[in-house]
Amino acid sequence: MSILSGRMLVILVLLSLALAPANIMAAPPLPPGPTPLPPSPPPVPPGPIMHVVQPGETLSLIASYYGVTVAAIVSANQLAHPDLIYAGQVLVIPTQLAPAPAPVSTACIDIYTVQAGDTLGGIAWRYGVYPSVLMQINGLSSALISPGQVLCIPPASAAPPVITPPPAQLAPQSVSPPPEAAPPEPVVPYRVAFARWDGGKYILYIGCLNGSEQSLLERAAGPSWSPDGQFLAFYGGEGVDRQERFGVATTVFEGITNGILMAPVVAWPADLSQVQLFQVVRQGTARAAAWSPDGQMIAWDARPSGDYRIYFATQPGTPEELQSTIEIPGEQPDWSPNSRQLVYRSGRNNEQGIWISNQDDSAAHYITLDGSDAFPRWAPNGQLIAFSREVDGNVDVFTMRPDGSGVIRLTGAPGPDTLPAWTPDGRIVFRSARSGSWSIYIMNADGSGQVPVFANADPGPDWTFGRMEVHR
């Protein structure tokens, strides 16, 4: 089982911007010897051009499209706060700074025999290549593979086919300076990934803390951000491979089934056939993902037999490779900021509460012994852990130090307050039914300033699927 290193994250971000429809991609068979390089994109005239920021765009997306660095755009526009760009803003793009693409080779460096349970995306992650390149050089017309099939593996640097993004997604525009007027409200930099239960299925969303939101996929829940904010790992339920609109399947993701999945979420397209889904693990009893802050591991809980246990996906060839053999008796895992410990709910040794272990499950110890304690989340600075606890019949959000001391109750409104998640600046988002229906709230770390952000945020019958995560 494998997961992305920092280098892999960059590769797949570029993939999400360059790929044609993800579900079926026809390609010619591999000719003898190294595959010729794809044609170079049309040259961009030297000198700056102007770009009008579109809704949902980020500096990293704009920079990757034009082949320049974020730092170059920041410098050219003298941006004091790079995270605060807004739709309609005009940016100078210093295209003369764009680096020339390095030549690559797609000669086979390895021959891999497909094993039971393998997916094309999983093999691509393992070797650090684009799935589209893997399909092309092996003459595959779809992502479906079968045990015993032999695949040629290209070098990790092999480039995907060059495909021009559609103009509606990102396009350079020559514009006149906008008329003098009050600028639009700046985009709130923090993004919340969460799922809603609609009474029959979960729907995955990304929202901003100003209350705006966008739906991504049906039958998907329990999301976790990659460290760079370019990808989401999440649980895909039964039927996630068939996305429907008005009861009709509009997009079918071949080779995808229920389990832990991953997708690039930069500039999410309205046409779901443009979306790339990758299978991390096939496991129908999984519920939510937790991506380690160093980007090397994904944890999730599942119970293929008996009680819930915590499992891991890692990158082969790294010091964390052995982590995939570890199973921790517990559920609802979250990582310490240094990625070396996990906090989780467990009843191991017949002692129910919140536990902490090293990532290899050594030094396991409880920090609370209240059977109602659940959904622990480690603060970004490592100094506090937020969790929920039932007191006098009401579920509320608490914080404590990692040694279990200093327990403070933050909420007390009638109705459950639960599923806390930290923002990068140390605030807490949580779900609450205090108004009679579920909403997502935000508050300061001391419990002050509790305000609603998203309405209609039912976490469903199993609250674990309601795990949320915030990223800049």
N, C-alpha and C positions, 0 to 999 in steps of 0.2 A: 504494500500500500504506500502511496507517495503523496507528497504535498509540496507546495511551491517554495522554493528558496526565493530570496529577493530578486535574483536574476530572472527566475521563472515568472515572477509577477510582472516584470517589465515586458517580457516576451508576450505574455497573454494579453496585457493591456493593448499592445500594438495589434495583436490578433483581433481583438474585439473591434478595432477601428477599421481593419483592412479586409475582413472576410466577407465573402458573398454569403447567400443564405446557408445557414448552418446545418440544415437537416439532410440535404442531398447535394453533394458536390461532385460532378463528373470530372474526370481528369484522364489524360492519355497515359498508356502504360509507360513504365520506366525504360528508356532506351539504354543500350549497353554503355557503360562508362559513366562519368559524372554528368548530371543533368545540366544543360546550358542554363546560364543565369537568366532570370526573367528580365524583360526590357526595363530600362530605367524610366522613372516617371518623367514627364515633360519638364524641362528646365524652367525654374522660376526666374523671371528677370531680376537682376540685381537691384537693390534699393528697397526701401520700406514700402509696404502696402498697408491699407487700412482694413480692419476687421470689425464688424459690428457684433457684439456679444449677443448670443441667442439664449433663450431660457434653458437652464440646465447645464450650460457650458461651464467648464472650469479652465483655469490657466494651463493646467497640465494637458487637457484635451486639445486646447487651441495650439499649444506649443508642439505637441506630437503631430498634429495635422500639417503644420507648416515646416516641420523639421528643424525647429529652433529650440533653445532651452527656455525654461520658465524664467531663469535669471535674466536672459536677454530681453524678454518682454517686459519684465519688471523694471529693468534699467532703462529701456527705451521709453517707457511711459511714466517713469518716476513714481511707481506705485508704492505708497507707504504701507498698505495692507493688502498683500496679494490675494488673501482669501476673500476680500470684499469687492468682487466685481459684480456687475448687475446687467440684466438684459437691456440692450440699447446703448451700452457704453461703447465708445469707439477706441480701439487699441491700435497703436502703431506696431506692425510686425516687421522686425529687422531681418528680412529674408536673406540679406547678403551674409548673415552669420550662419546660415544653415550648413551643416557639415556634409561633405560628400559621402554617400553610402559606401561601406566597405564591401569588397567582393566576397562572395561566399561560395562554398562548394556543397553539393548535395550527394556526393558519393557515399555509398553505404559504409558505415563504420562498425555495424554489428548486424547480426541476423537474430531475430527474436521469434520464438515459437509461442503463439498465443496459448495461455493457460485458462482453465475454467475460472470464470469470474472476472477475467480481464475485460476492460473497455478500451476503445481506441484512445479516448481522452486520458485515461489512466496511464497507458503506455507512453503517450506523448509527454505527460508530466515527468514520468520516470526518466526519460532520456533528454528532457529539456528541448523538445522540438515542437513546432506547430502541428496540430492535428491535420490541418489542410495539406501541409507538406507530406506528412506521413501517408495520407490518402493518395496524394498525387503520384508519388514515386512508386507506390505499390499498385497503382491502377485501380483503386477502390472507387466505386460510384456512390457508396454510402458509408456511414460509420459502423455498420454491422460487421462484426468479426466473430469467428468461431474457434473453439479449442482445436489446436493442431495446425492452424493457419500460420504460415511463415511470413514474417514481415521484414523488409529491408529498413534499417534504421539510419537516417541521415545524421550529419553532425548537428550539434545543438545550435550552431549559428546559421543553419539553412533558413533562407528567407521564404515567406509565403508568397503566393502570386500577388502581383501588384494590382490592386483594384481601386479605382478612384471612388472615394466616398460620394454618396448622392448629394447633390447641391443642397437639399433640404436639411442635411445633417450639419455640414460645416462648409462654407464657401467664402472665399475672399471677396470682399466687396469694396469698390471704390466709392466713397461717400463724401459728401460735404459735411463740415462741422455742424452738429445739431444746433438748432436755435436755442437761445438762452432761455432756460426754464429750469424749474426745480428738478434735480436728478431723481430717477426712480428709487424706490426703497432698496438699499443694498441687500443682496442675498445673504441670509443668515448662514454662516459657514458650517454650523453643526447639522449633520444629517442623522436621522433616526431610522433604522431598519426595524420593522415590526410586522406582525401579521394580525389580521382580523379574522374572527370566526363569524361566518354569515349564517350559521344555523345548520350547515351541512358540510362546509369545507373551509379551509384556511385560504386567505389571499394575502400575498406578500406585498409590502409597500416600502417605499422610501419617502420620508417626509422631512421638511425643514422645521426648525423650532419657531418659525413664524406661522406655522399651521398649514402650509402648502404641502401637498403630497402627490405621489404618483404610484399607481398600482403596477406591479411587475408580473407576477405569475399567480395562477390559481393552484391550490393544493400544495402550498409551500409555506413553511413556518420556521421558527427557531433560528433566525439569521445571525451571522457574525461577520464583521468586516475583516478584510485583509488589512495588514498594518498600514498600507499606503492608501486605503480607501478606494481601490479600483475594482475590487471583487467582493462578492458575498458568498459565503458558504452557508448552507441551510438544509433543512430537512424537506425532501420532496415526497409527498404522500402518494398513495396509489392513484394513478391517473395523471400524475404530473407531466407525463410524456405526451398527453393529449390536451392541449389548451383549447378551451371552448369559448365561444361567444354566442349568446342566445341559444344555447343548447346544441350548437353545431361545432364539431372539431375543426378549428381553423388552422392549427399548427400541430404537427406531430414530430416529436423529437425521437428519432430512431435510436435504439440502443440504450435509452434512458429508462430507468425504473425507480421504484421507491427506495429511498436511502438518503445518504448525505451527498448533496450536489454542490456545484460551484458555478458561478456565472460572472462574467465581467459586467459591471453596471454603469460604466461611463457612457453618457449619452444613450440611455435606454431607448431603443427604437419602438415606434408605434406598431410596426410590422414585426410580429414575434418570430417570423421565419428568419429574421436577421440576427436573432439571439443565439449565443453559444452556451450550451449547457454541458457540463462535464460531471461524470460520475466519480465521486471520491470512493464511495463504498456502497454496495448493495446490502441494505439492512432495513427491513420493513418495520422493525420495532424501535428504530432510532427516533429521537424527538427534536433535538436542537444541536447546533454546532457551536464550538468555542475555539476561535483561531488564536494561537499563541502570539503575544506581542512581537516576538522575534520573527514571525512568519514561517517557522520551520515545522509547526505541528498543528493539527486540528484534533480537538477532543470532542467526543459526543457520548451520550449515554444510550444504552439499548438493553433489552433483555431477550436475547434469542432463546434463552431457556432460564427459567427461575427469576431471581431478583435482578434489578438493574445493576449494570456494571459500566465503567467508563473505559472507552476504547480510544485508540489514537491512529492517525494517519501521519506519516512522516516522509521525509525525502531520503531515498537510499543514497548511501555514500557519504552521509553527514554523521556527525557525532550523535545525532538524535535518532539514527536509523533503528536502533534497538527498542525505541519507545513503542513501535508498532506491536511489539510482543507483550507489552504490559497491559494488564487489566486491573482496574481498581474497583473494589466493591463499593458502589455508590452511584449517585446521580447528580444532575444539575451542576456540572463542573464549570469553574472559571479559573483563569490563570492569574498568577502573580505578575506584577509589571516586568520582572526579569525573566519570565517564562520558565522558572525553575521549580515552582511549586504550584499546586492546585488547591483550591478551596471547593468543598462540595458537601452535599447532604449524604449522610450514610447512617446505617444501623449496624455497622461492622462491630464485631465483638459484643453484640447485644447492647450497644450503647448508641442510642439514636440522637443525632444532633448534627452540628456543622463540624466537619473535619478538615484538616490540612495535611497534605502529604508532599514529599518531594516528587518530582515528575516520575521517578522510577518506583514510587510507592514506598520508599523508605521513610523512616521517621514519621509514620502516620500517627496522628494524635487528634483528639477532639478538642474543640474550643468552646462548644456549648453542649449541653445535655438536655435540651428541650426538644421533645419529639415533634413539635410543630414547626421548628425552625426550617427554613427552606430558601431557595433561590439566592445563595450568597454571591456577591459580586465584589471584587477587589478594586479599591480606588486606584486611579492612575498613579498617584504618588506613593502607593503602598502602605499608607498609614492607617487606613480604615477599611472595613468590610461592611457593606450594606447587606441586609437580609430581611426576610419577613418572619413574623412570629405571631401566633394567636394568643391573645391575652383577654380573659373574661369574655370569650366568645367573639372577639373582633380581631381580624388579621390586620397588622400594621407593619410599617417599615421601621427598621432599627438600624443603627450602626454600632460597631464595636472595633476595638483594636485587633490586630491579627493574633494576639495572645488570648483573646476572649474577654479582656477587661474593658471597662469604660462603656458598657452597653447604654445606649441612649435611644429612647423612643422618639421618632420624628413625626409620626402621623397619629391621629386619634379620632378622625371623623367616623361617623357611623358607616358601616359597610366596609368590605375588604380593601386595603391598600397593600399592593404586593408587586412582585416582579421588578425590583429596582435595577437601574443601570446607570452608570456614571457617565457624565459628559467629560470631555478632555480638560475642562477648566474646574472640575470638582463639584459640579452640581449633580442632582439625581433626578432622572425621569422614572416614573412608576405608573402602574395602572391602578385605577381607583373606581369603585362603584358607589361612591358616597352620594352621588346625585340620583341614584336609582338605576342608572345604566353605566356601563363601563366607559371610561375615558382615560387618556394618557395625560398625566400631569408632570410638571417640573417644579423642583424646589431647591433651595440652597442646602448645603450639607448639614446645616444645623436645624433643618426643618422649616425655616422661615420662607416666605414668598411662594406658597403653594398656589400654582395657577394651572388651569387646563390648557392643553395644546391641541390634542386630537380627540374628537368625539367618536362614539360608536367603535370602541376598541375592545370588544369582547375577546378575552384570551381563550375561550372555548372550554370544553369540559375538562381537559387536562391542561392546567396552567403552564406546564413546562413548555408547551408549544408557543406560548406567549412571550418567550424570551425576547428581549429587545437589546439593541446595541447602538451606541452613538459614536459617530466619527466626524472629524473636521472635514 
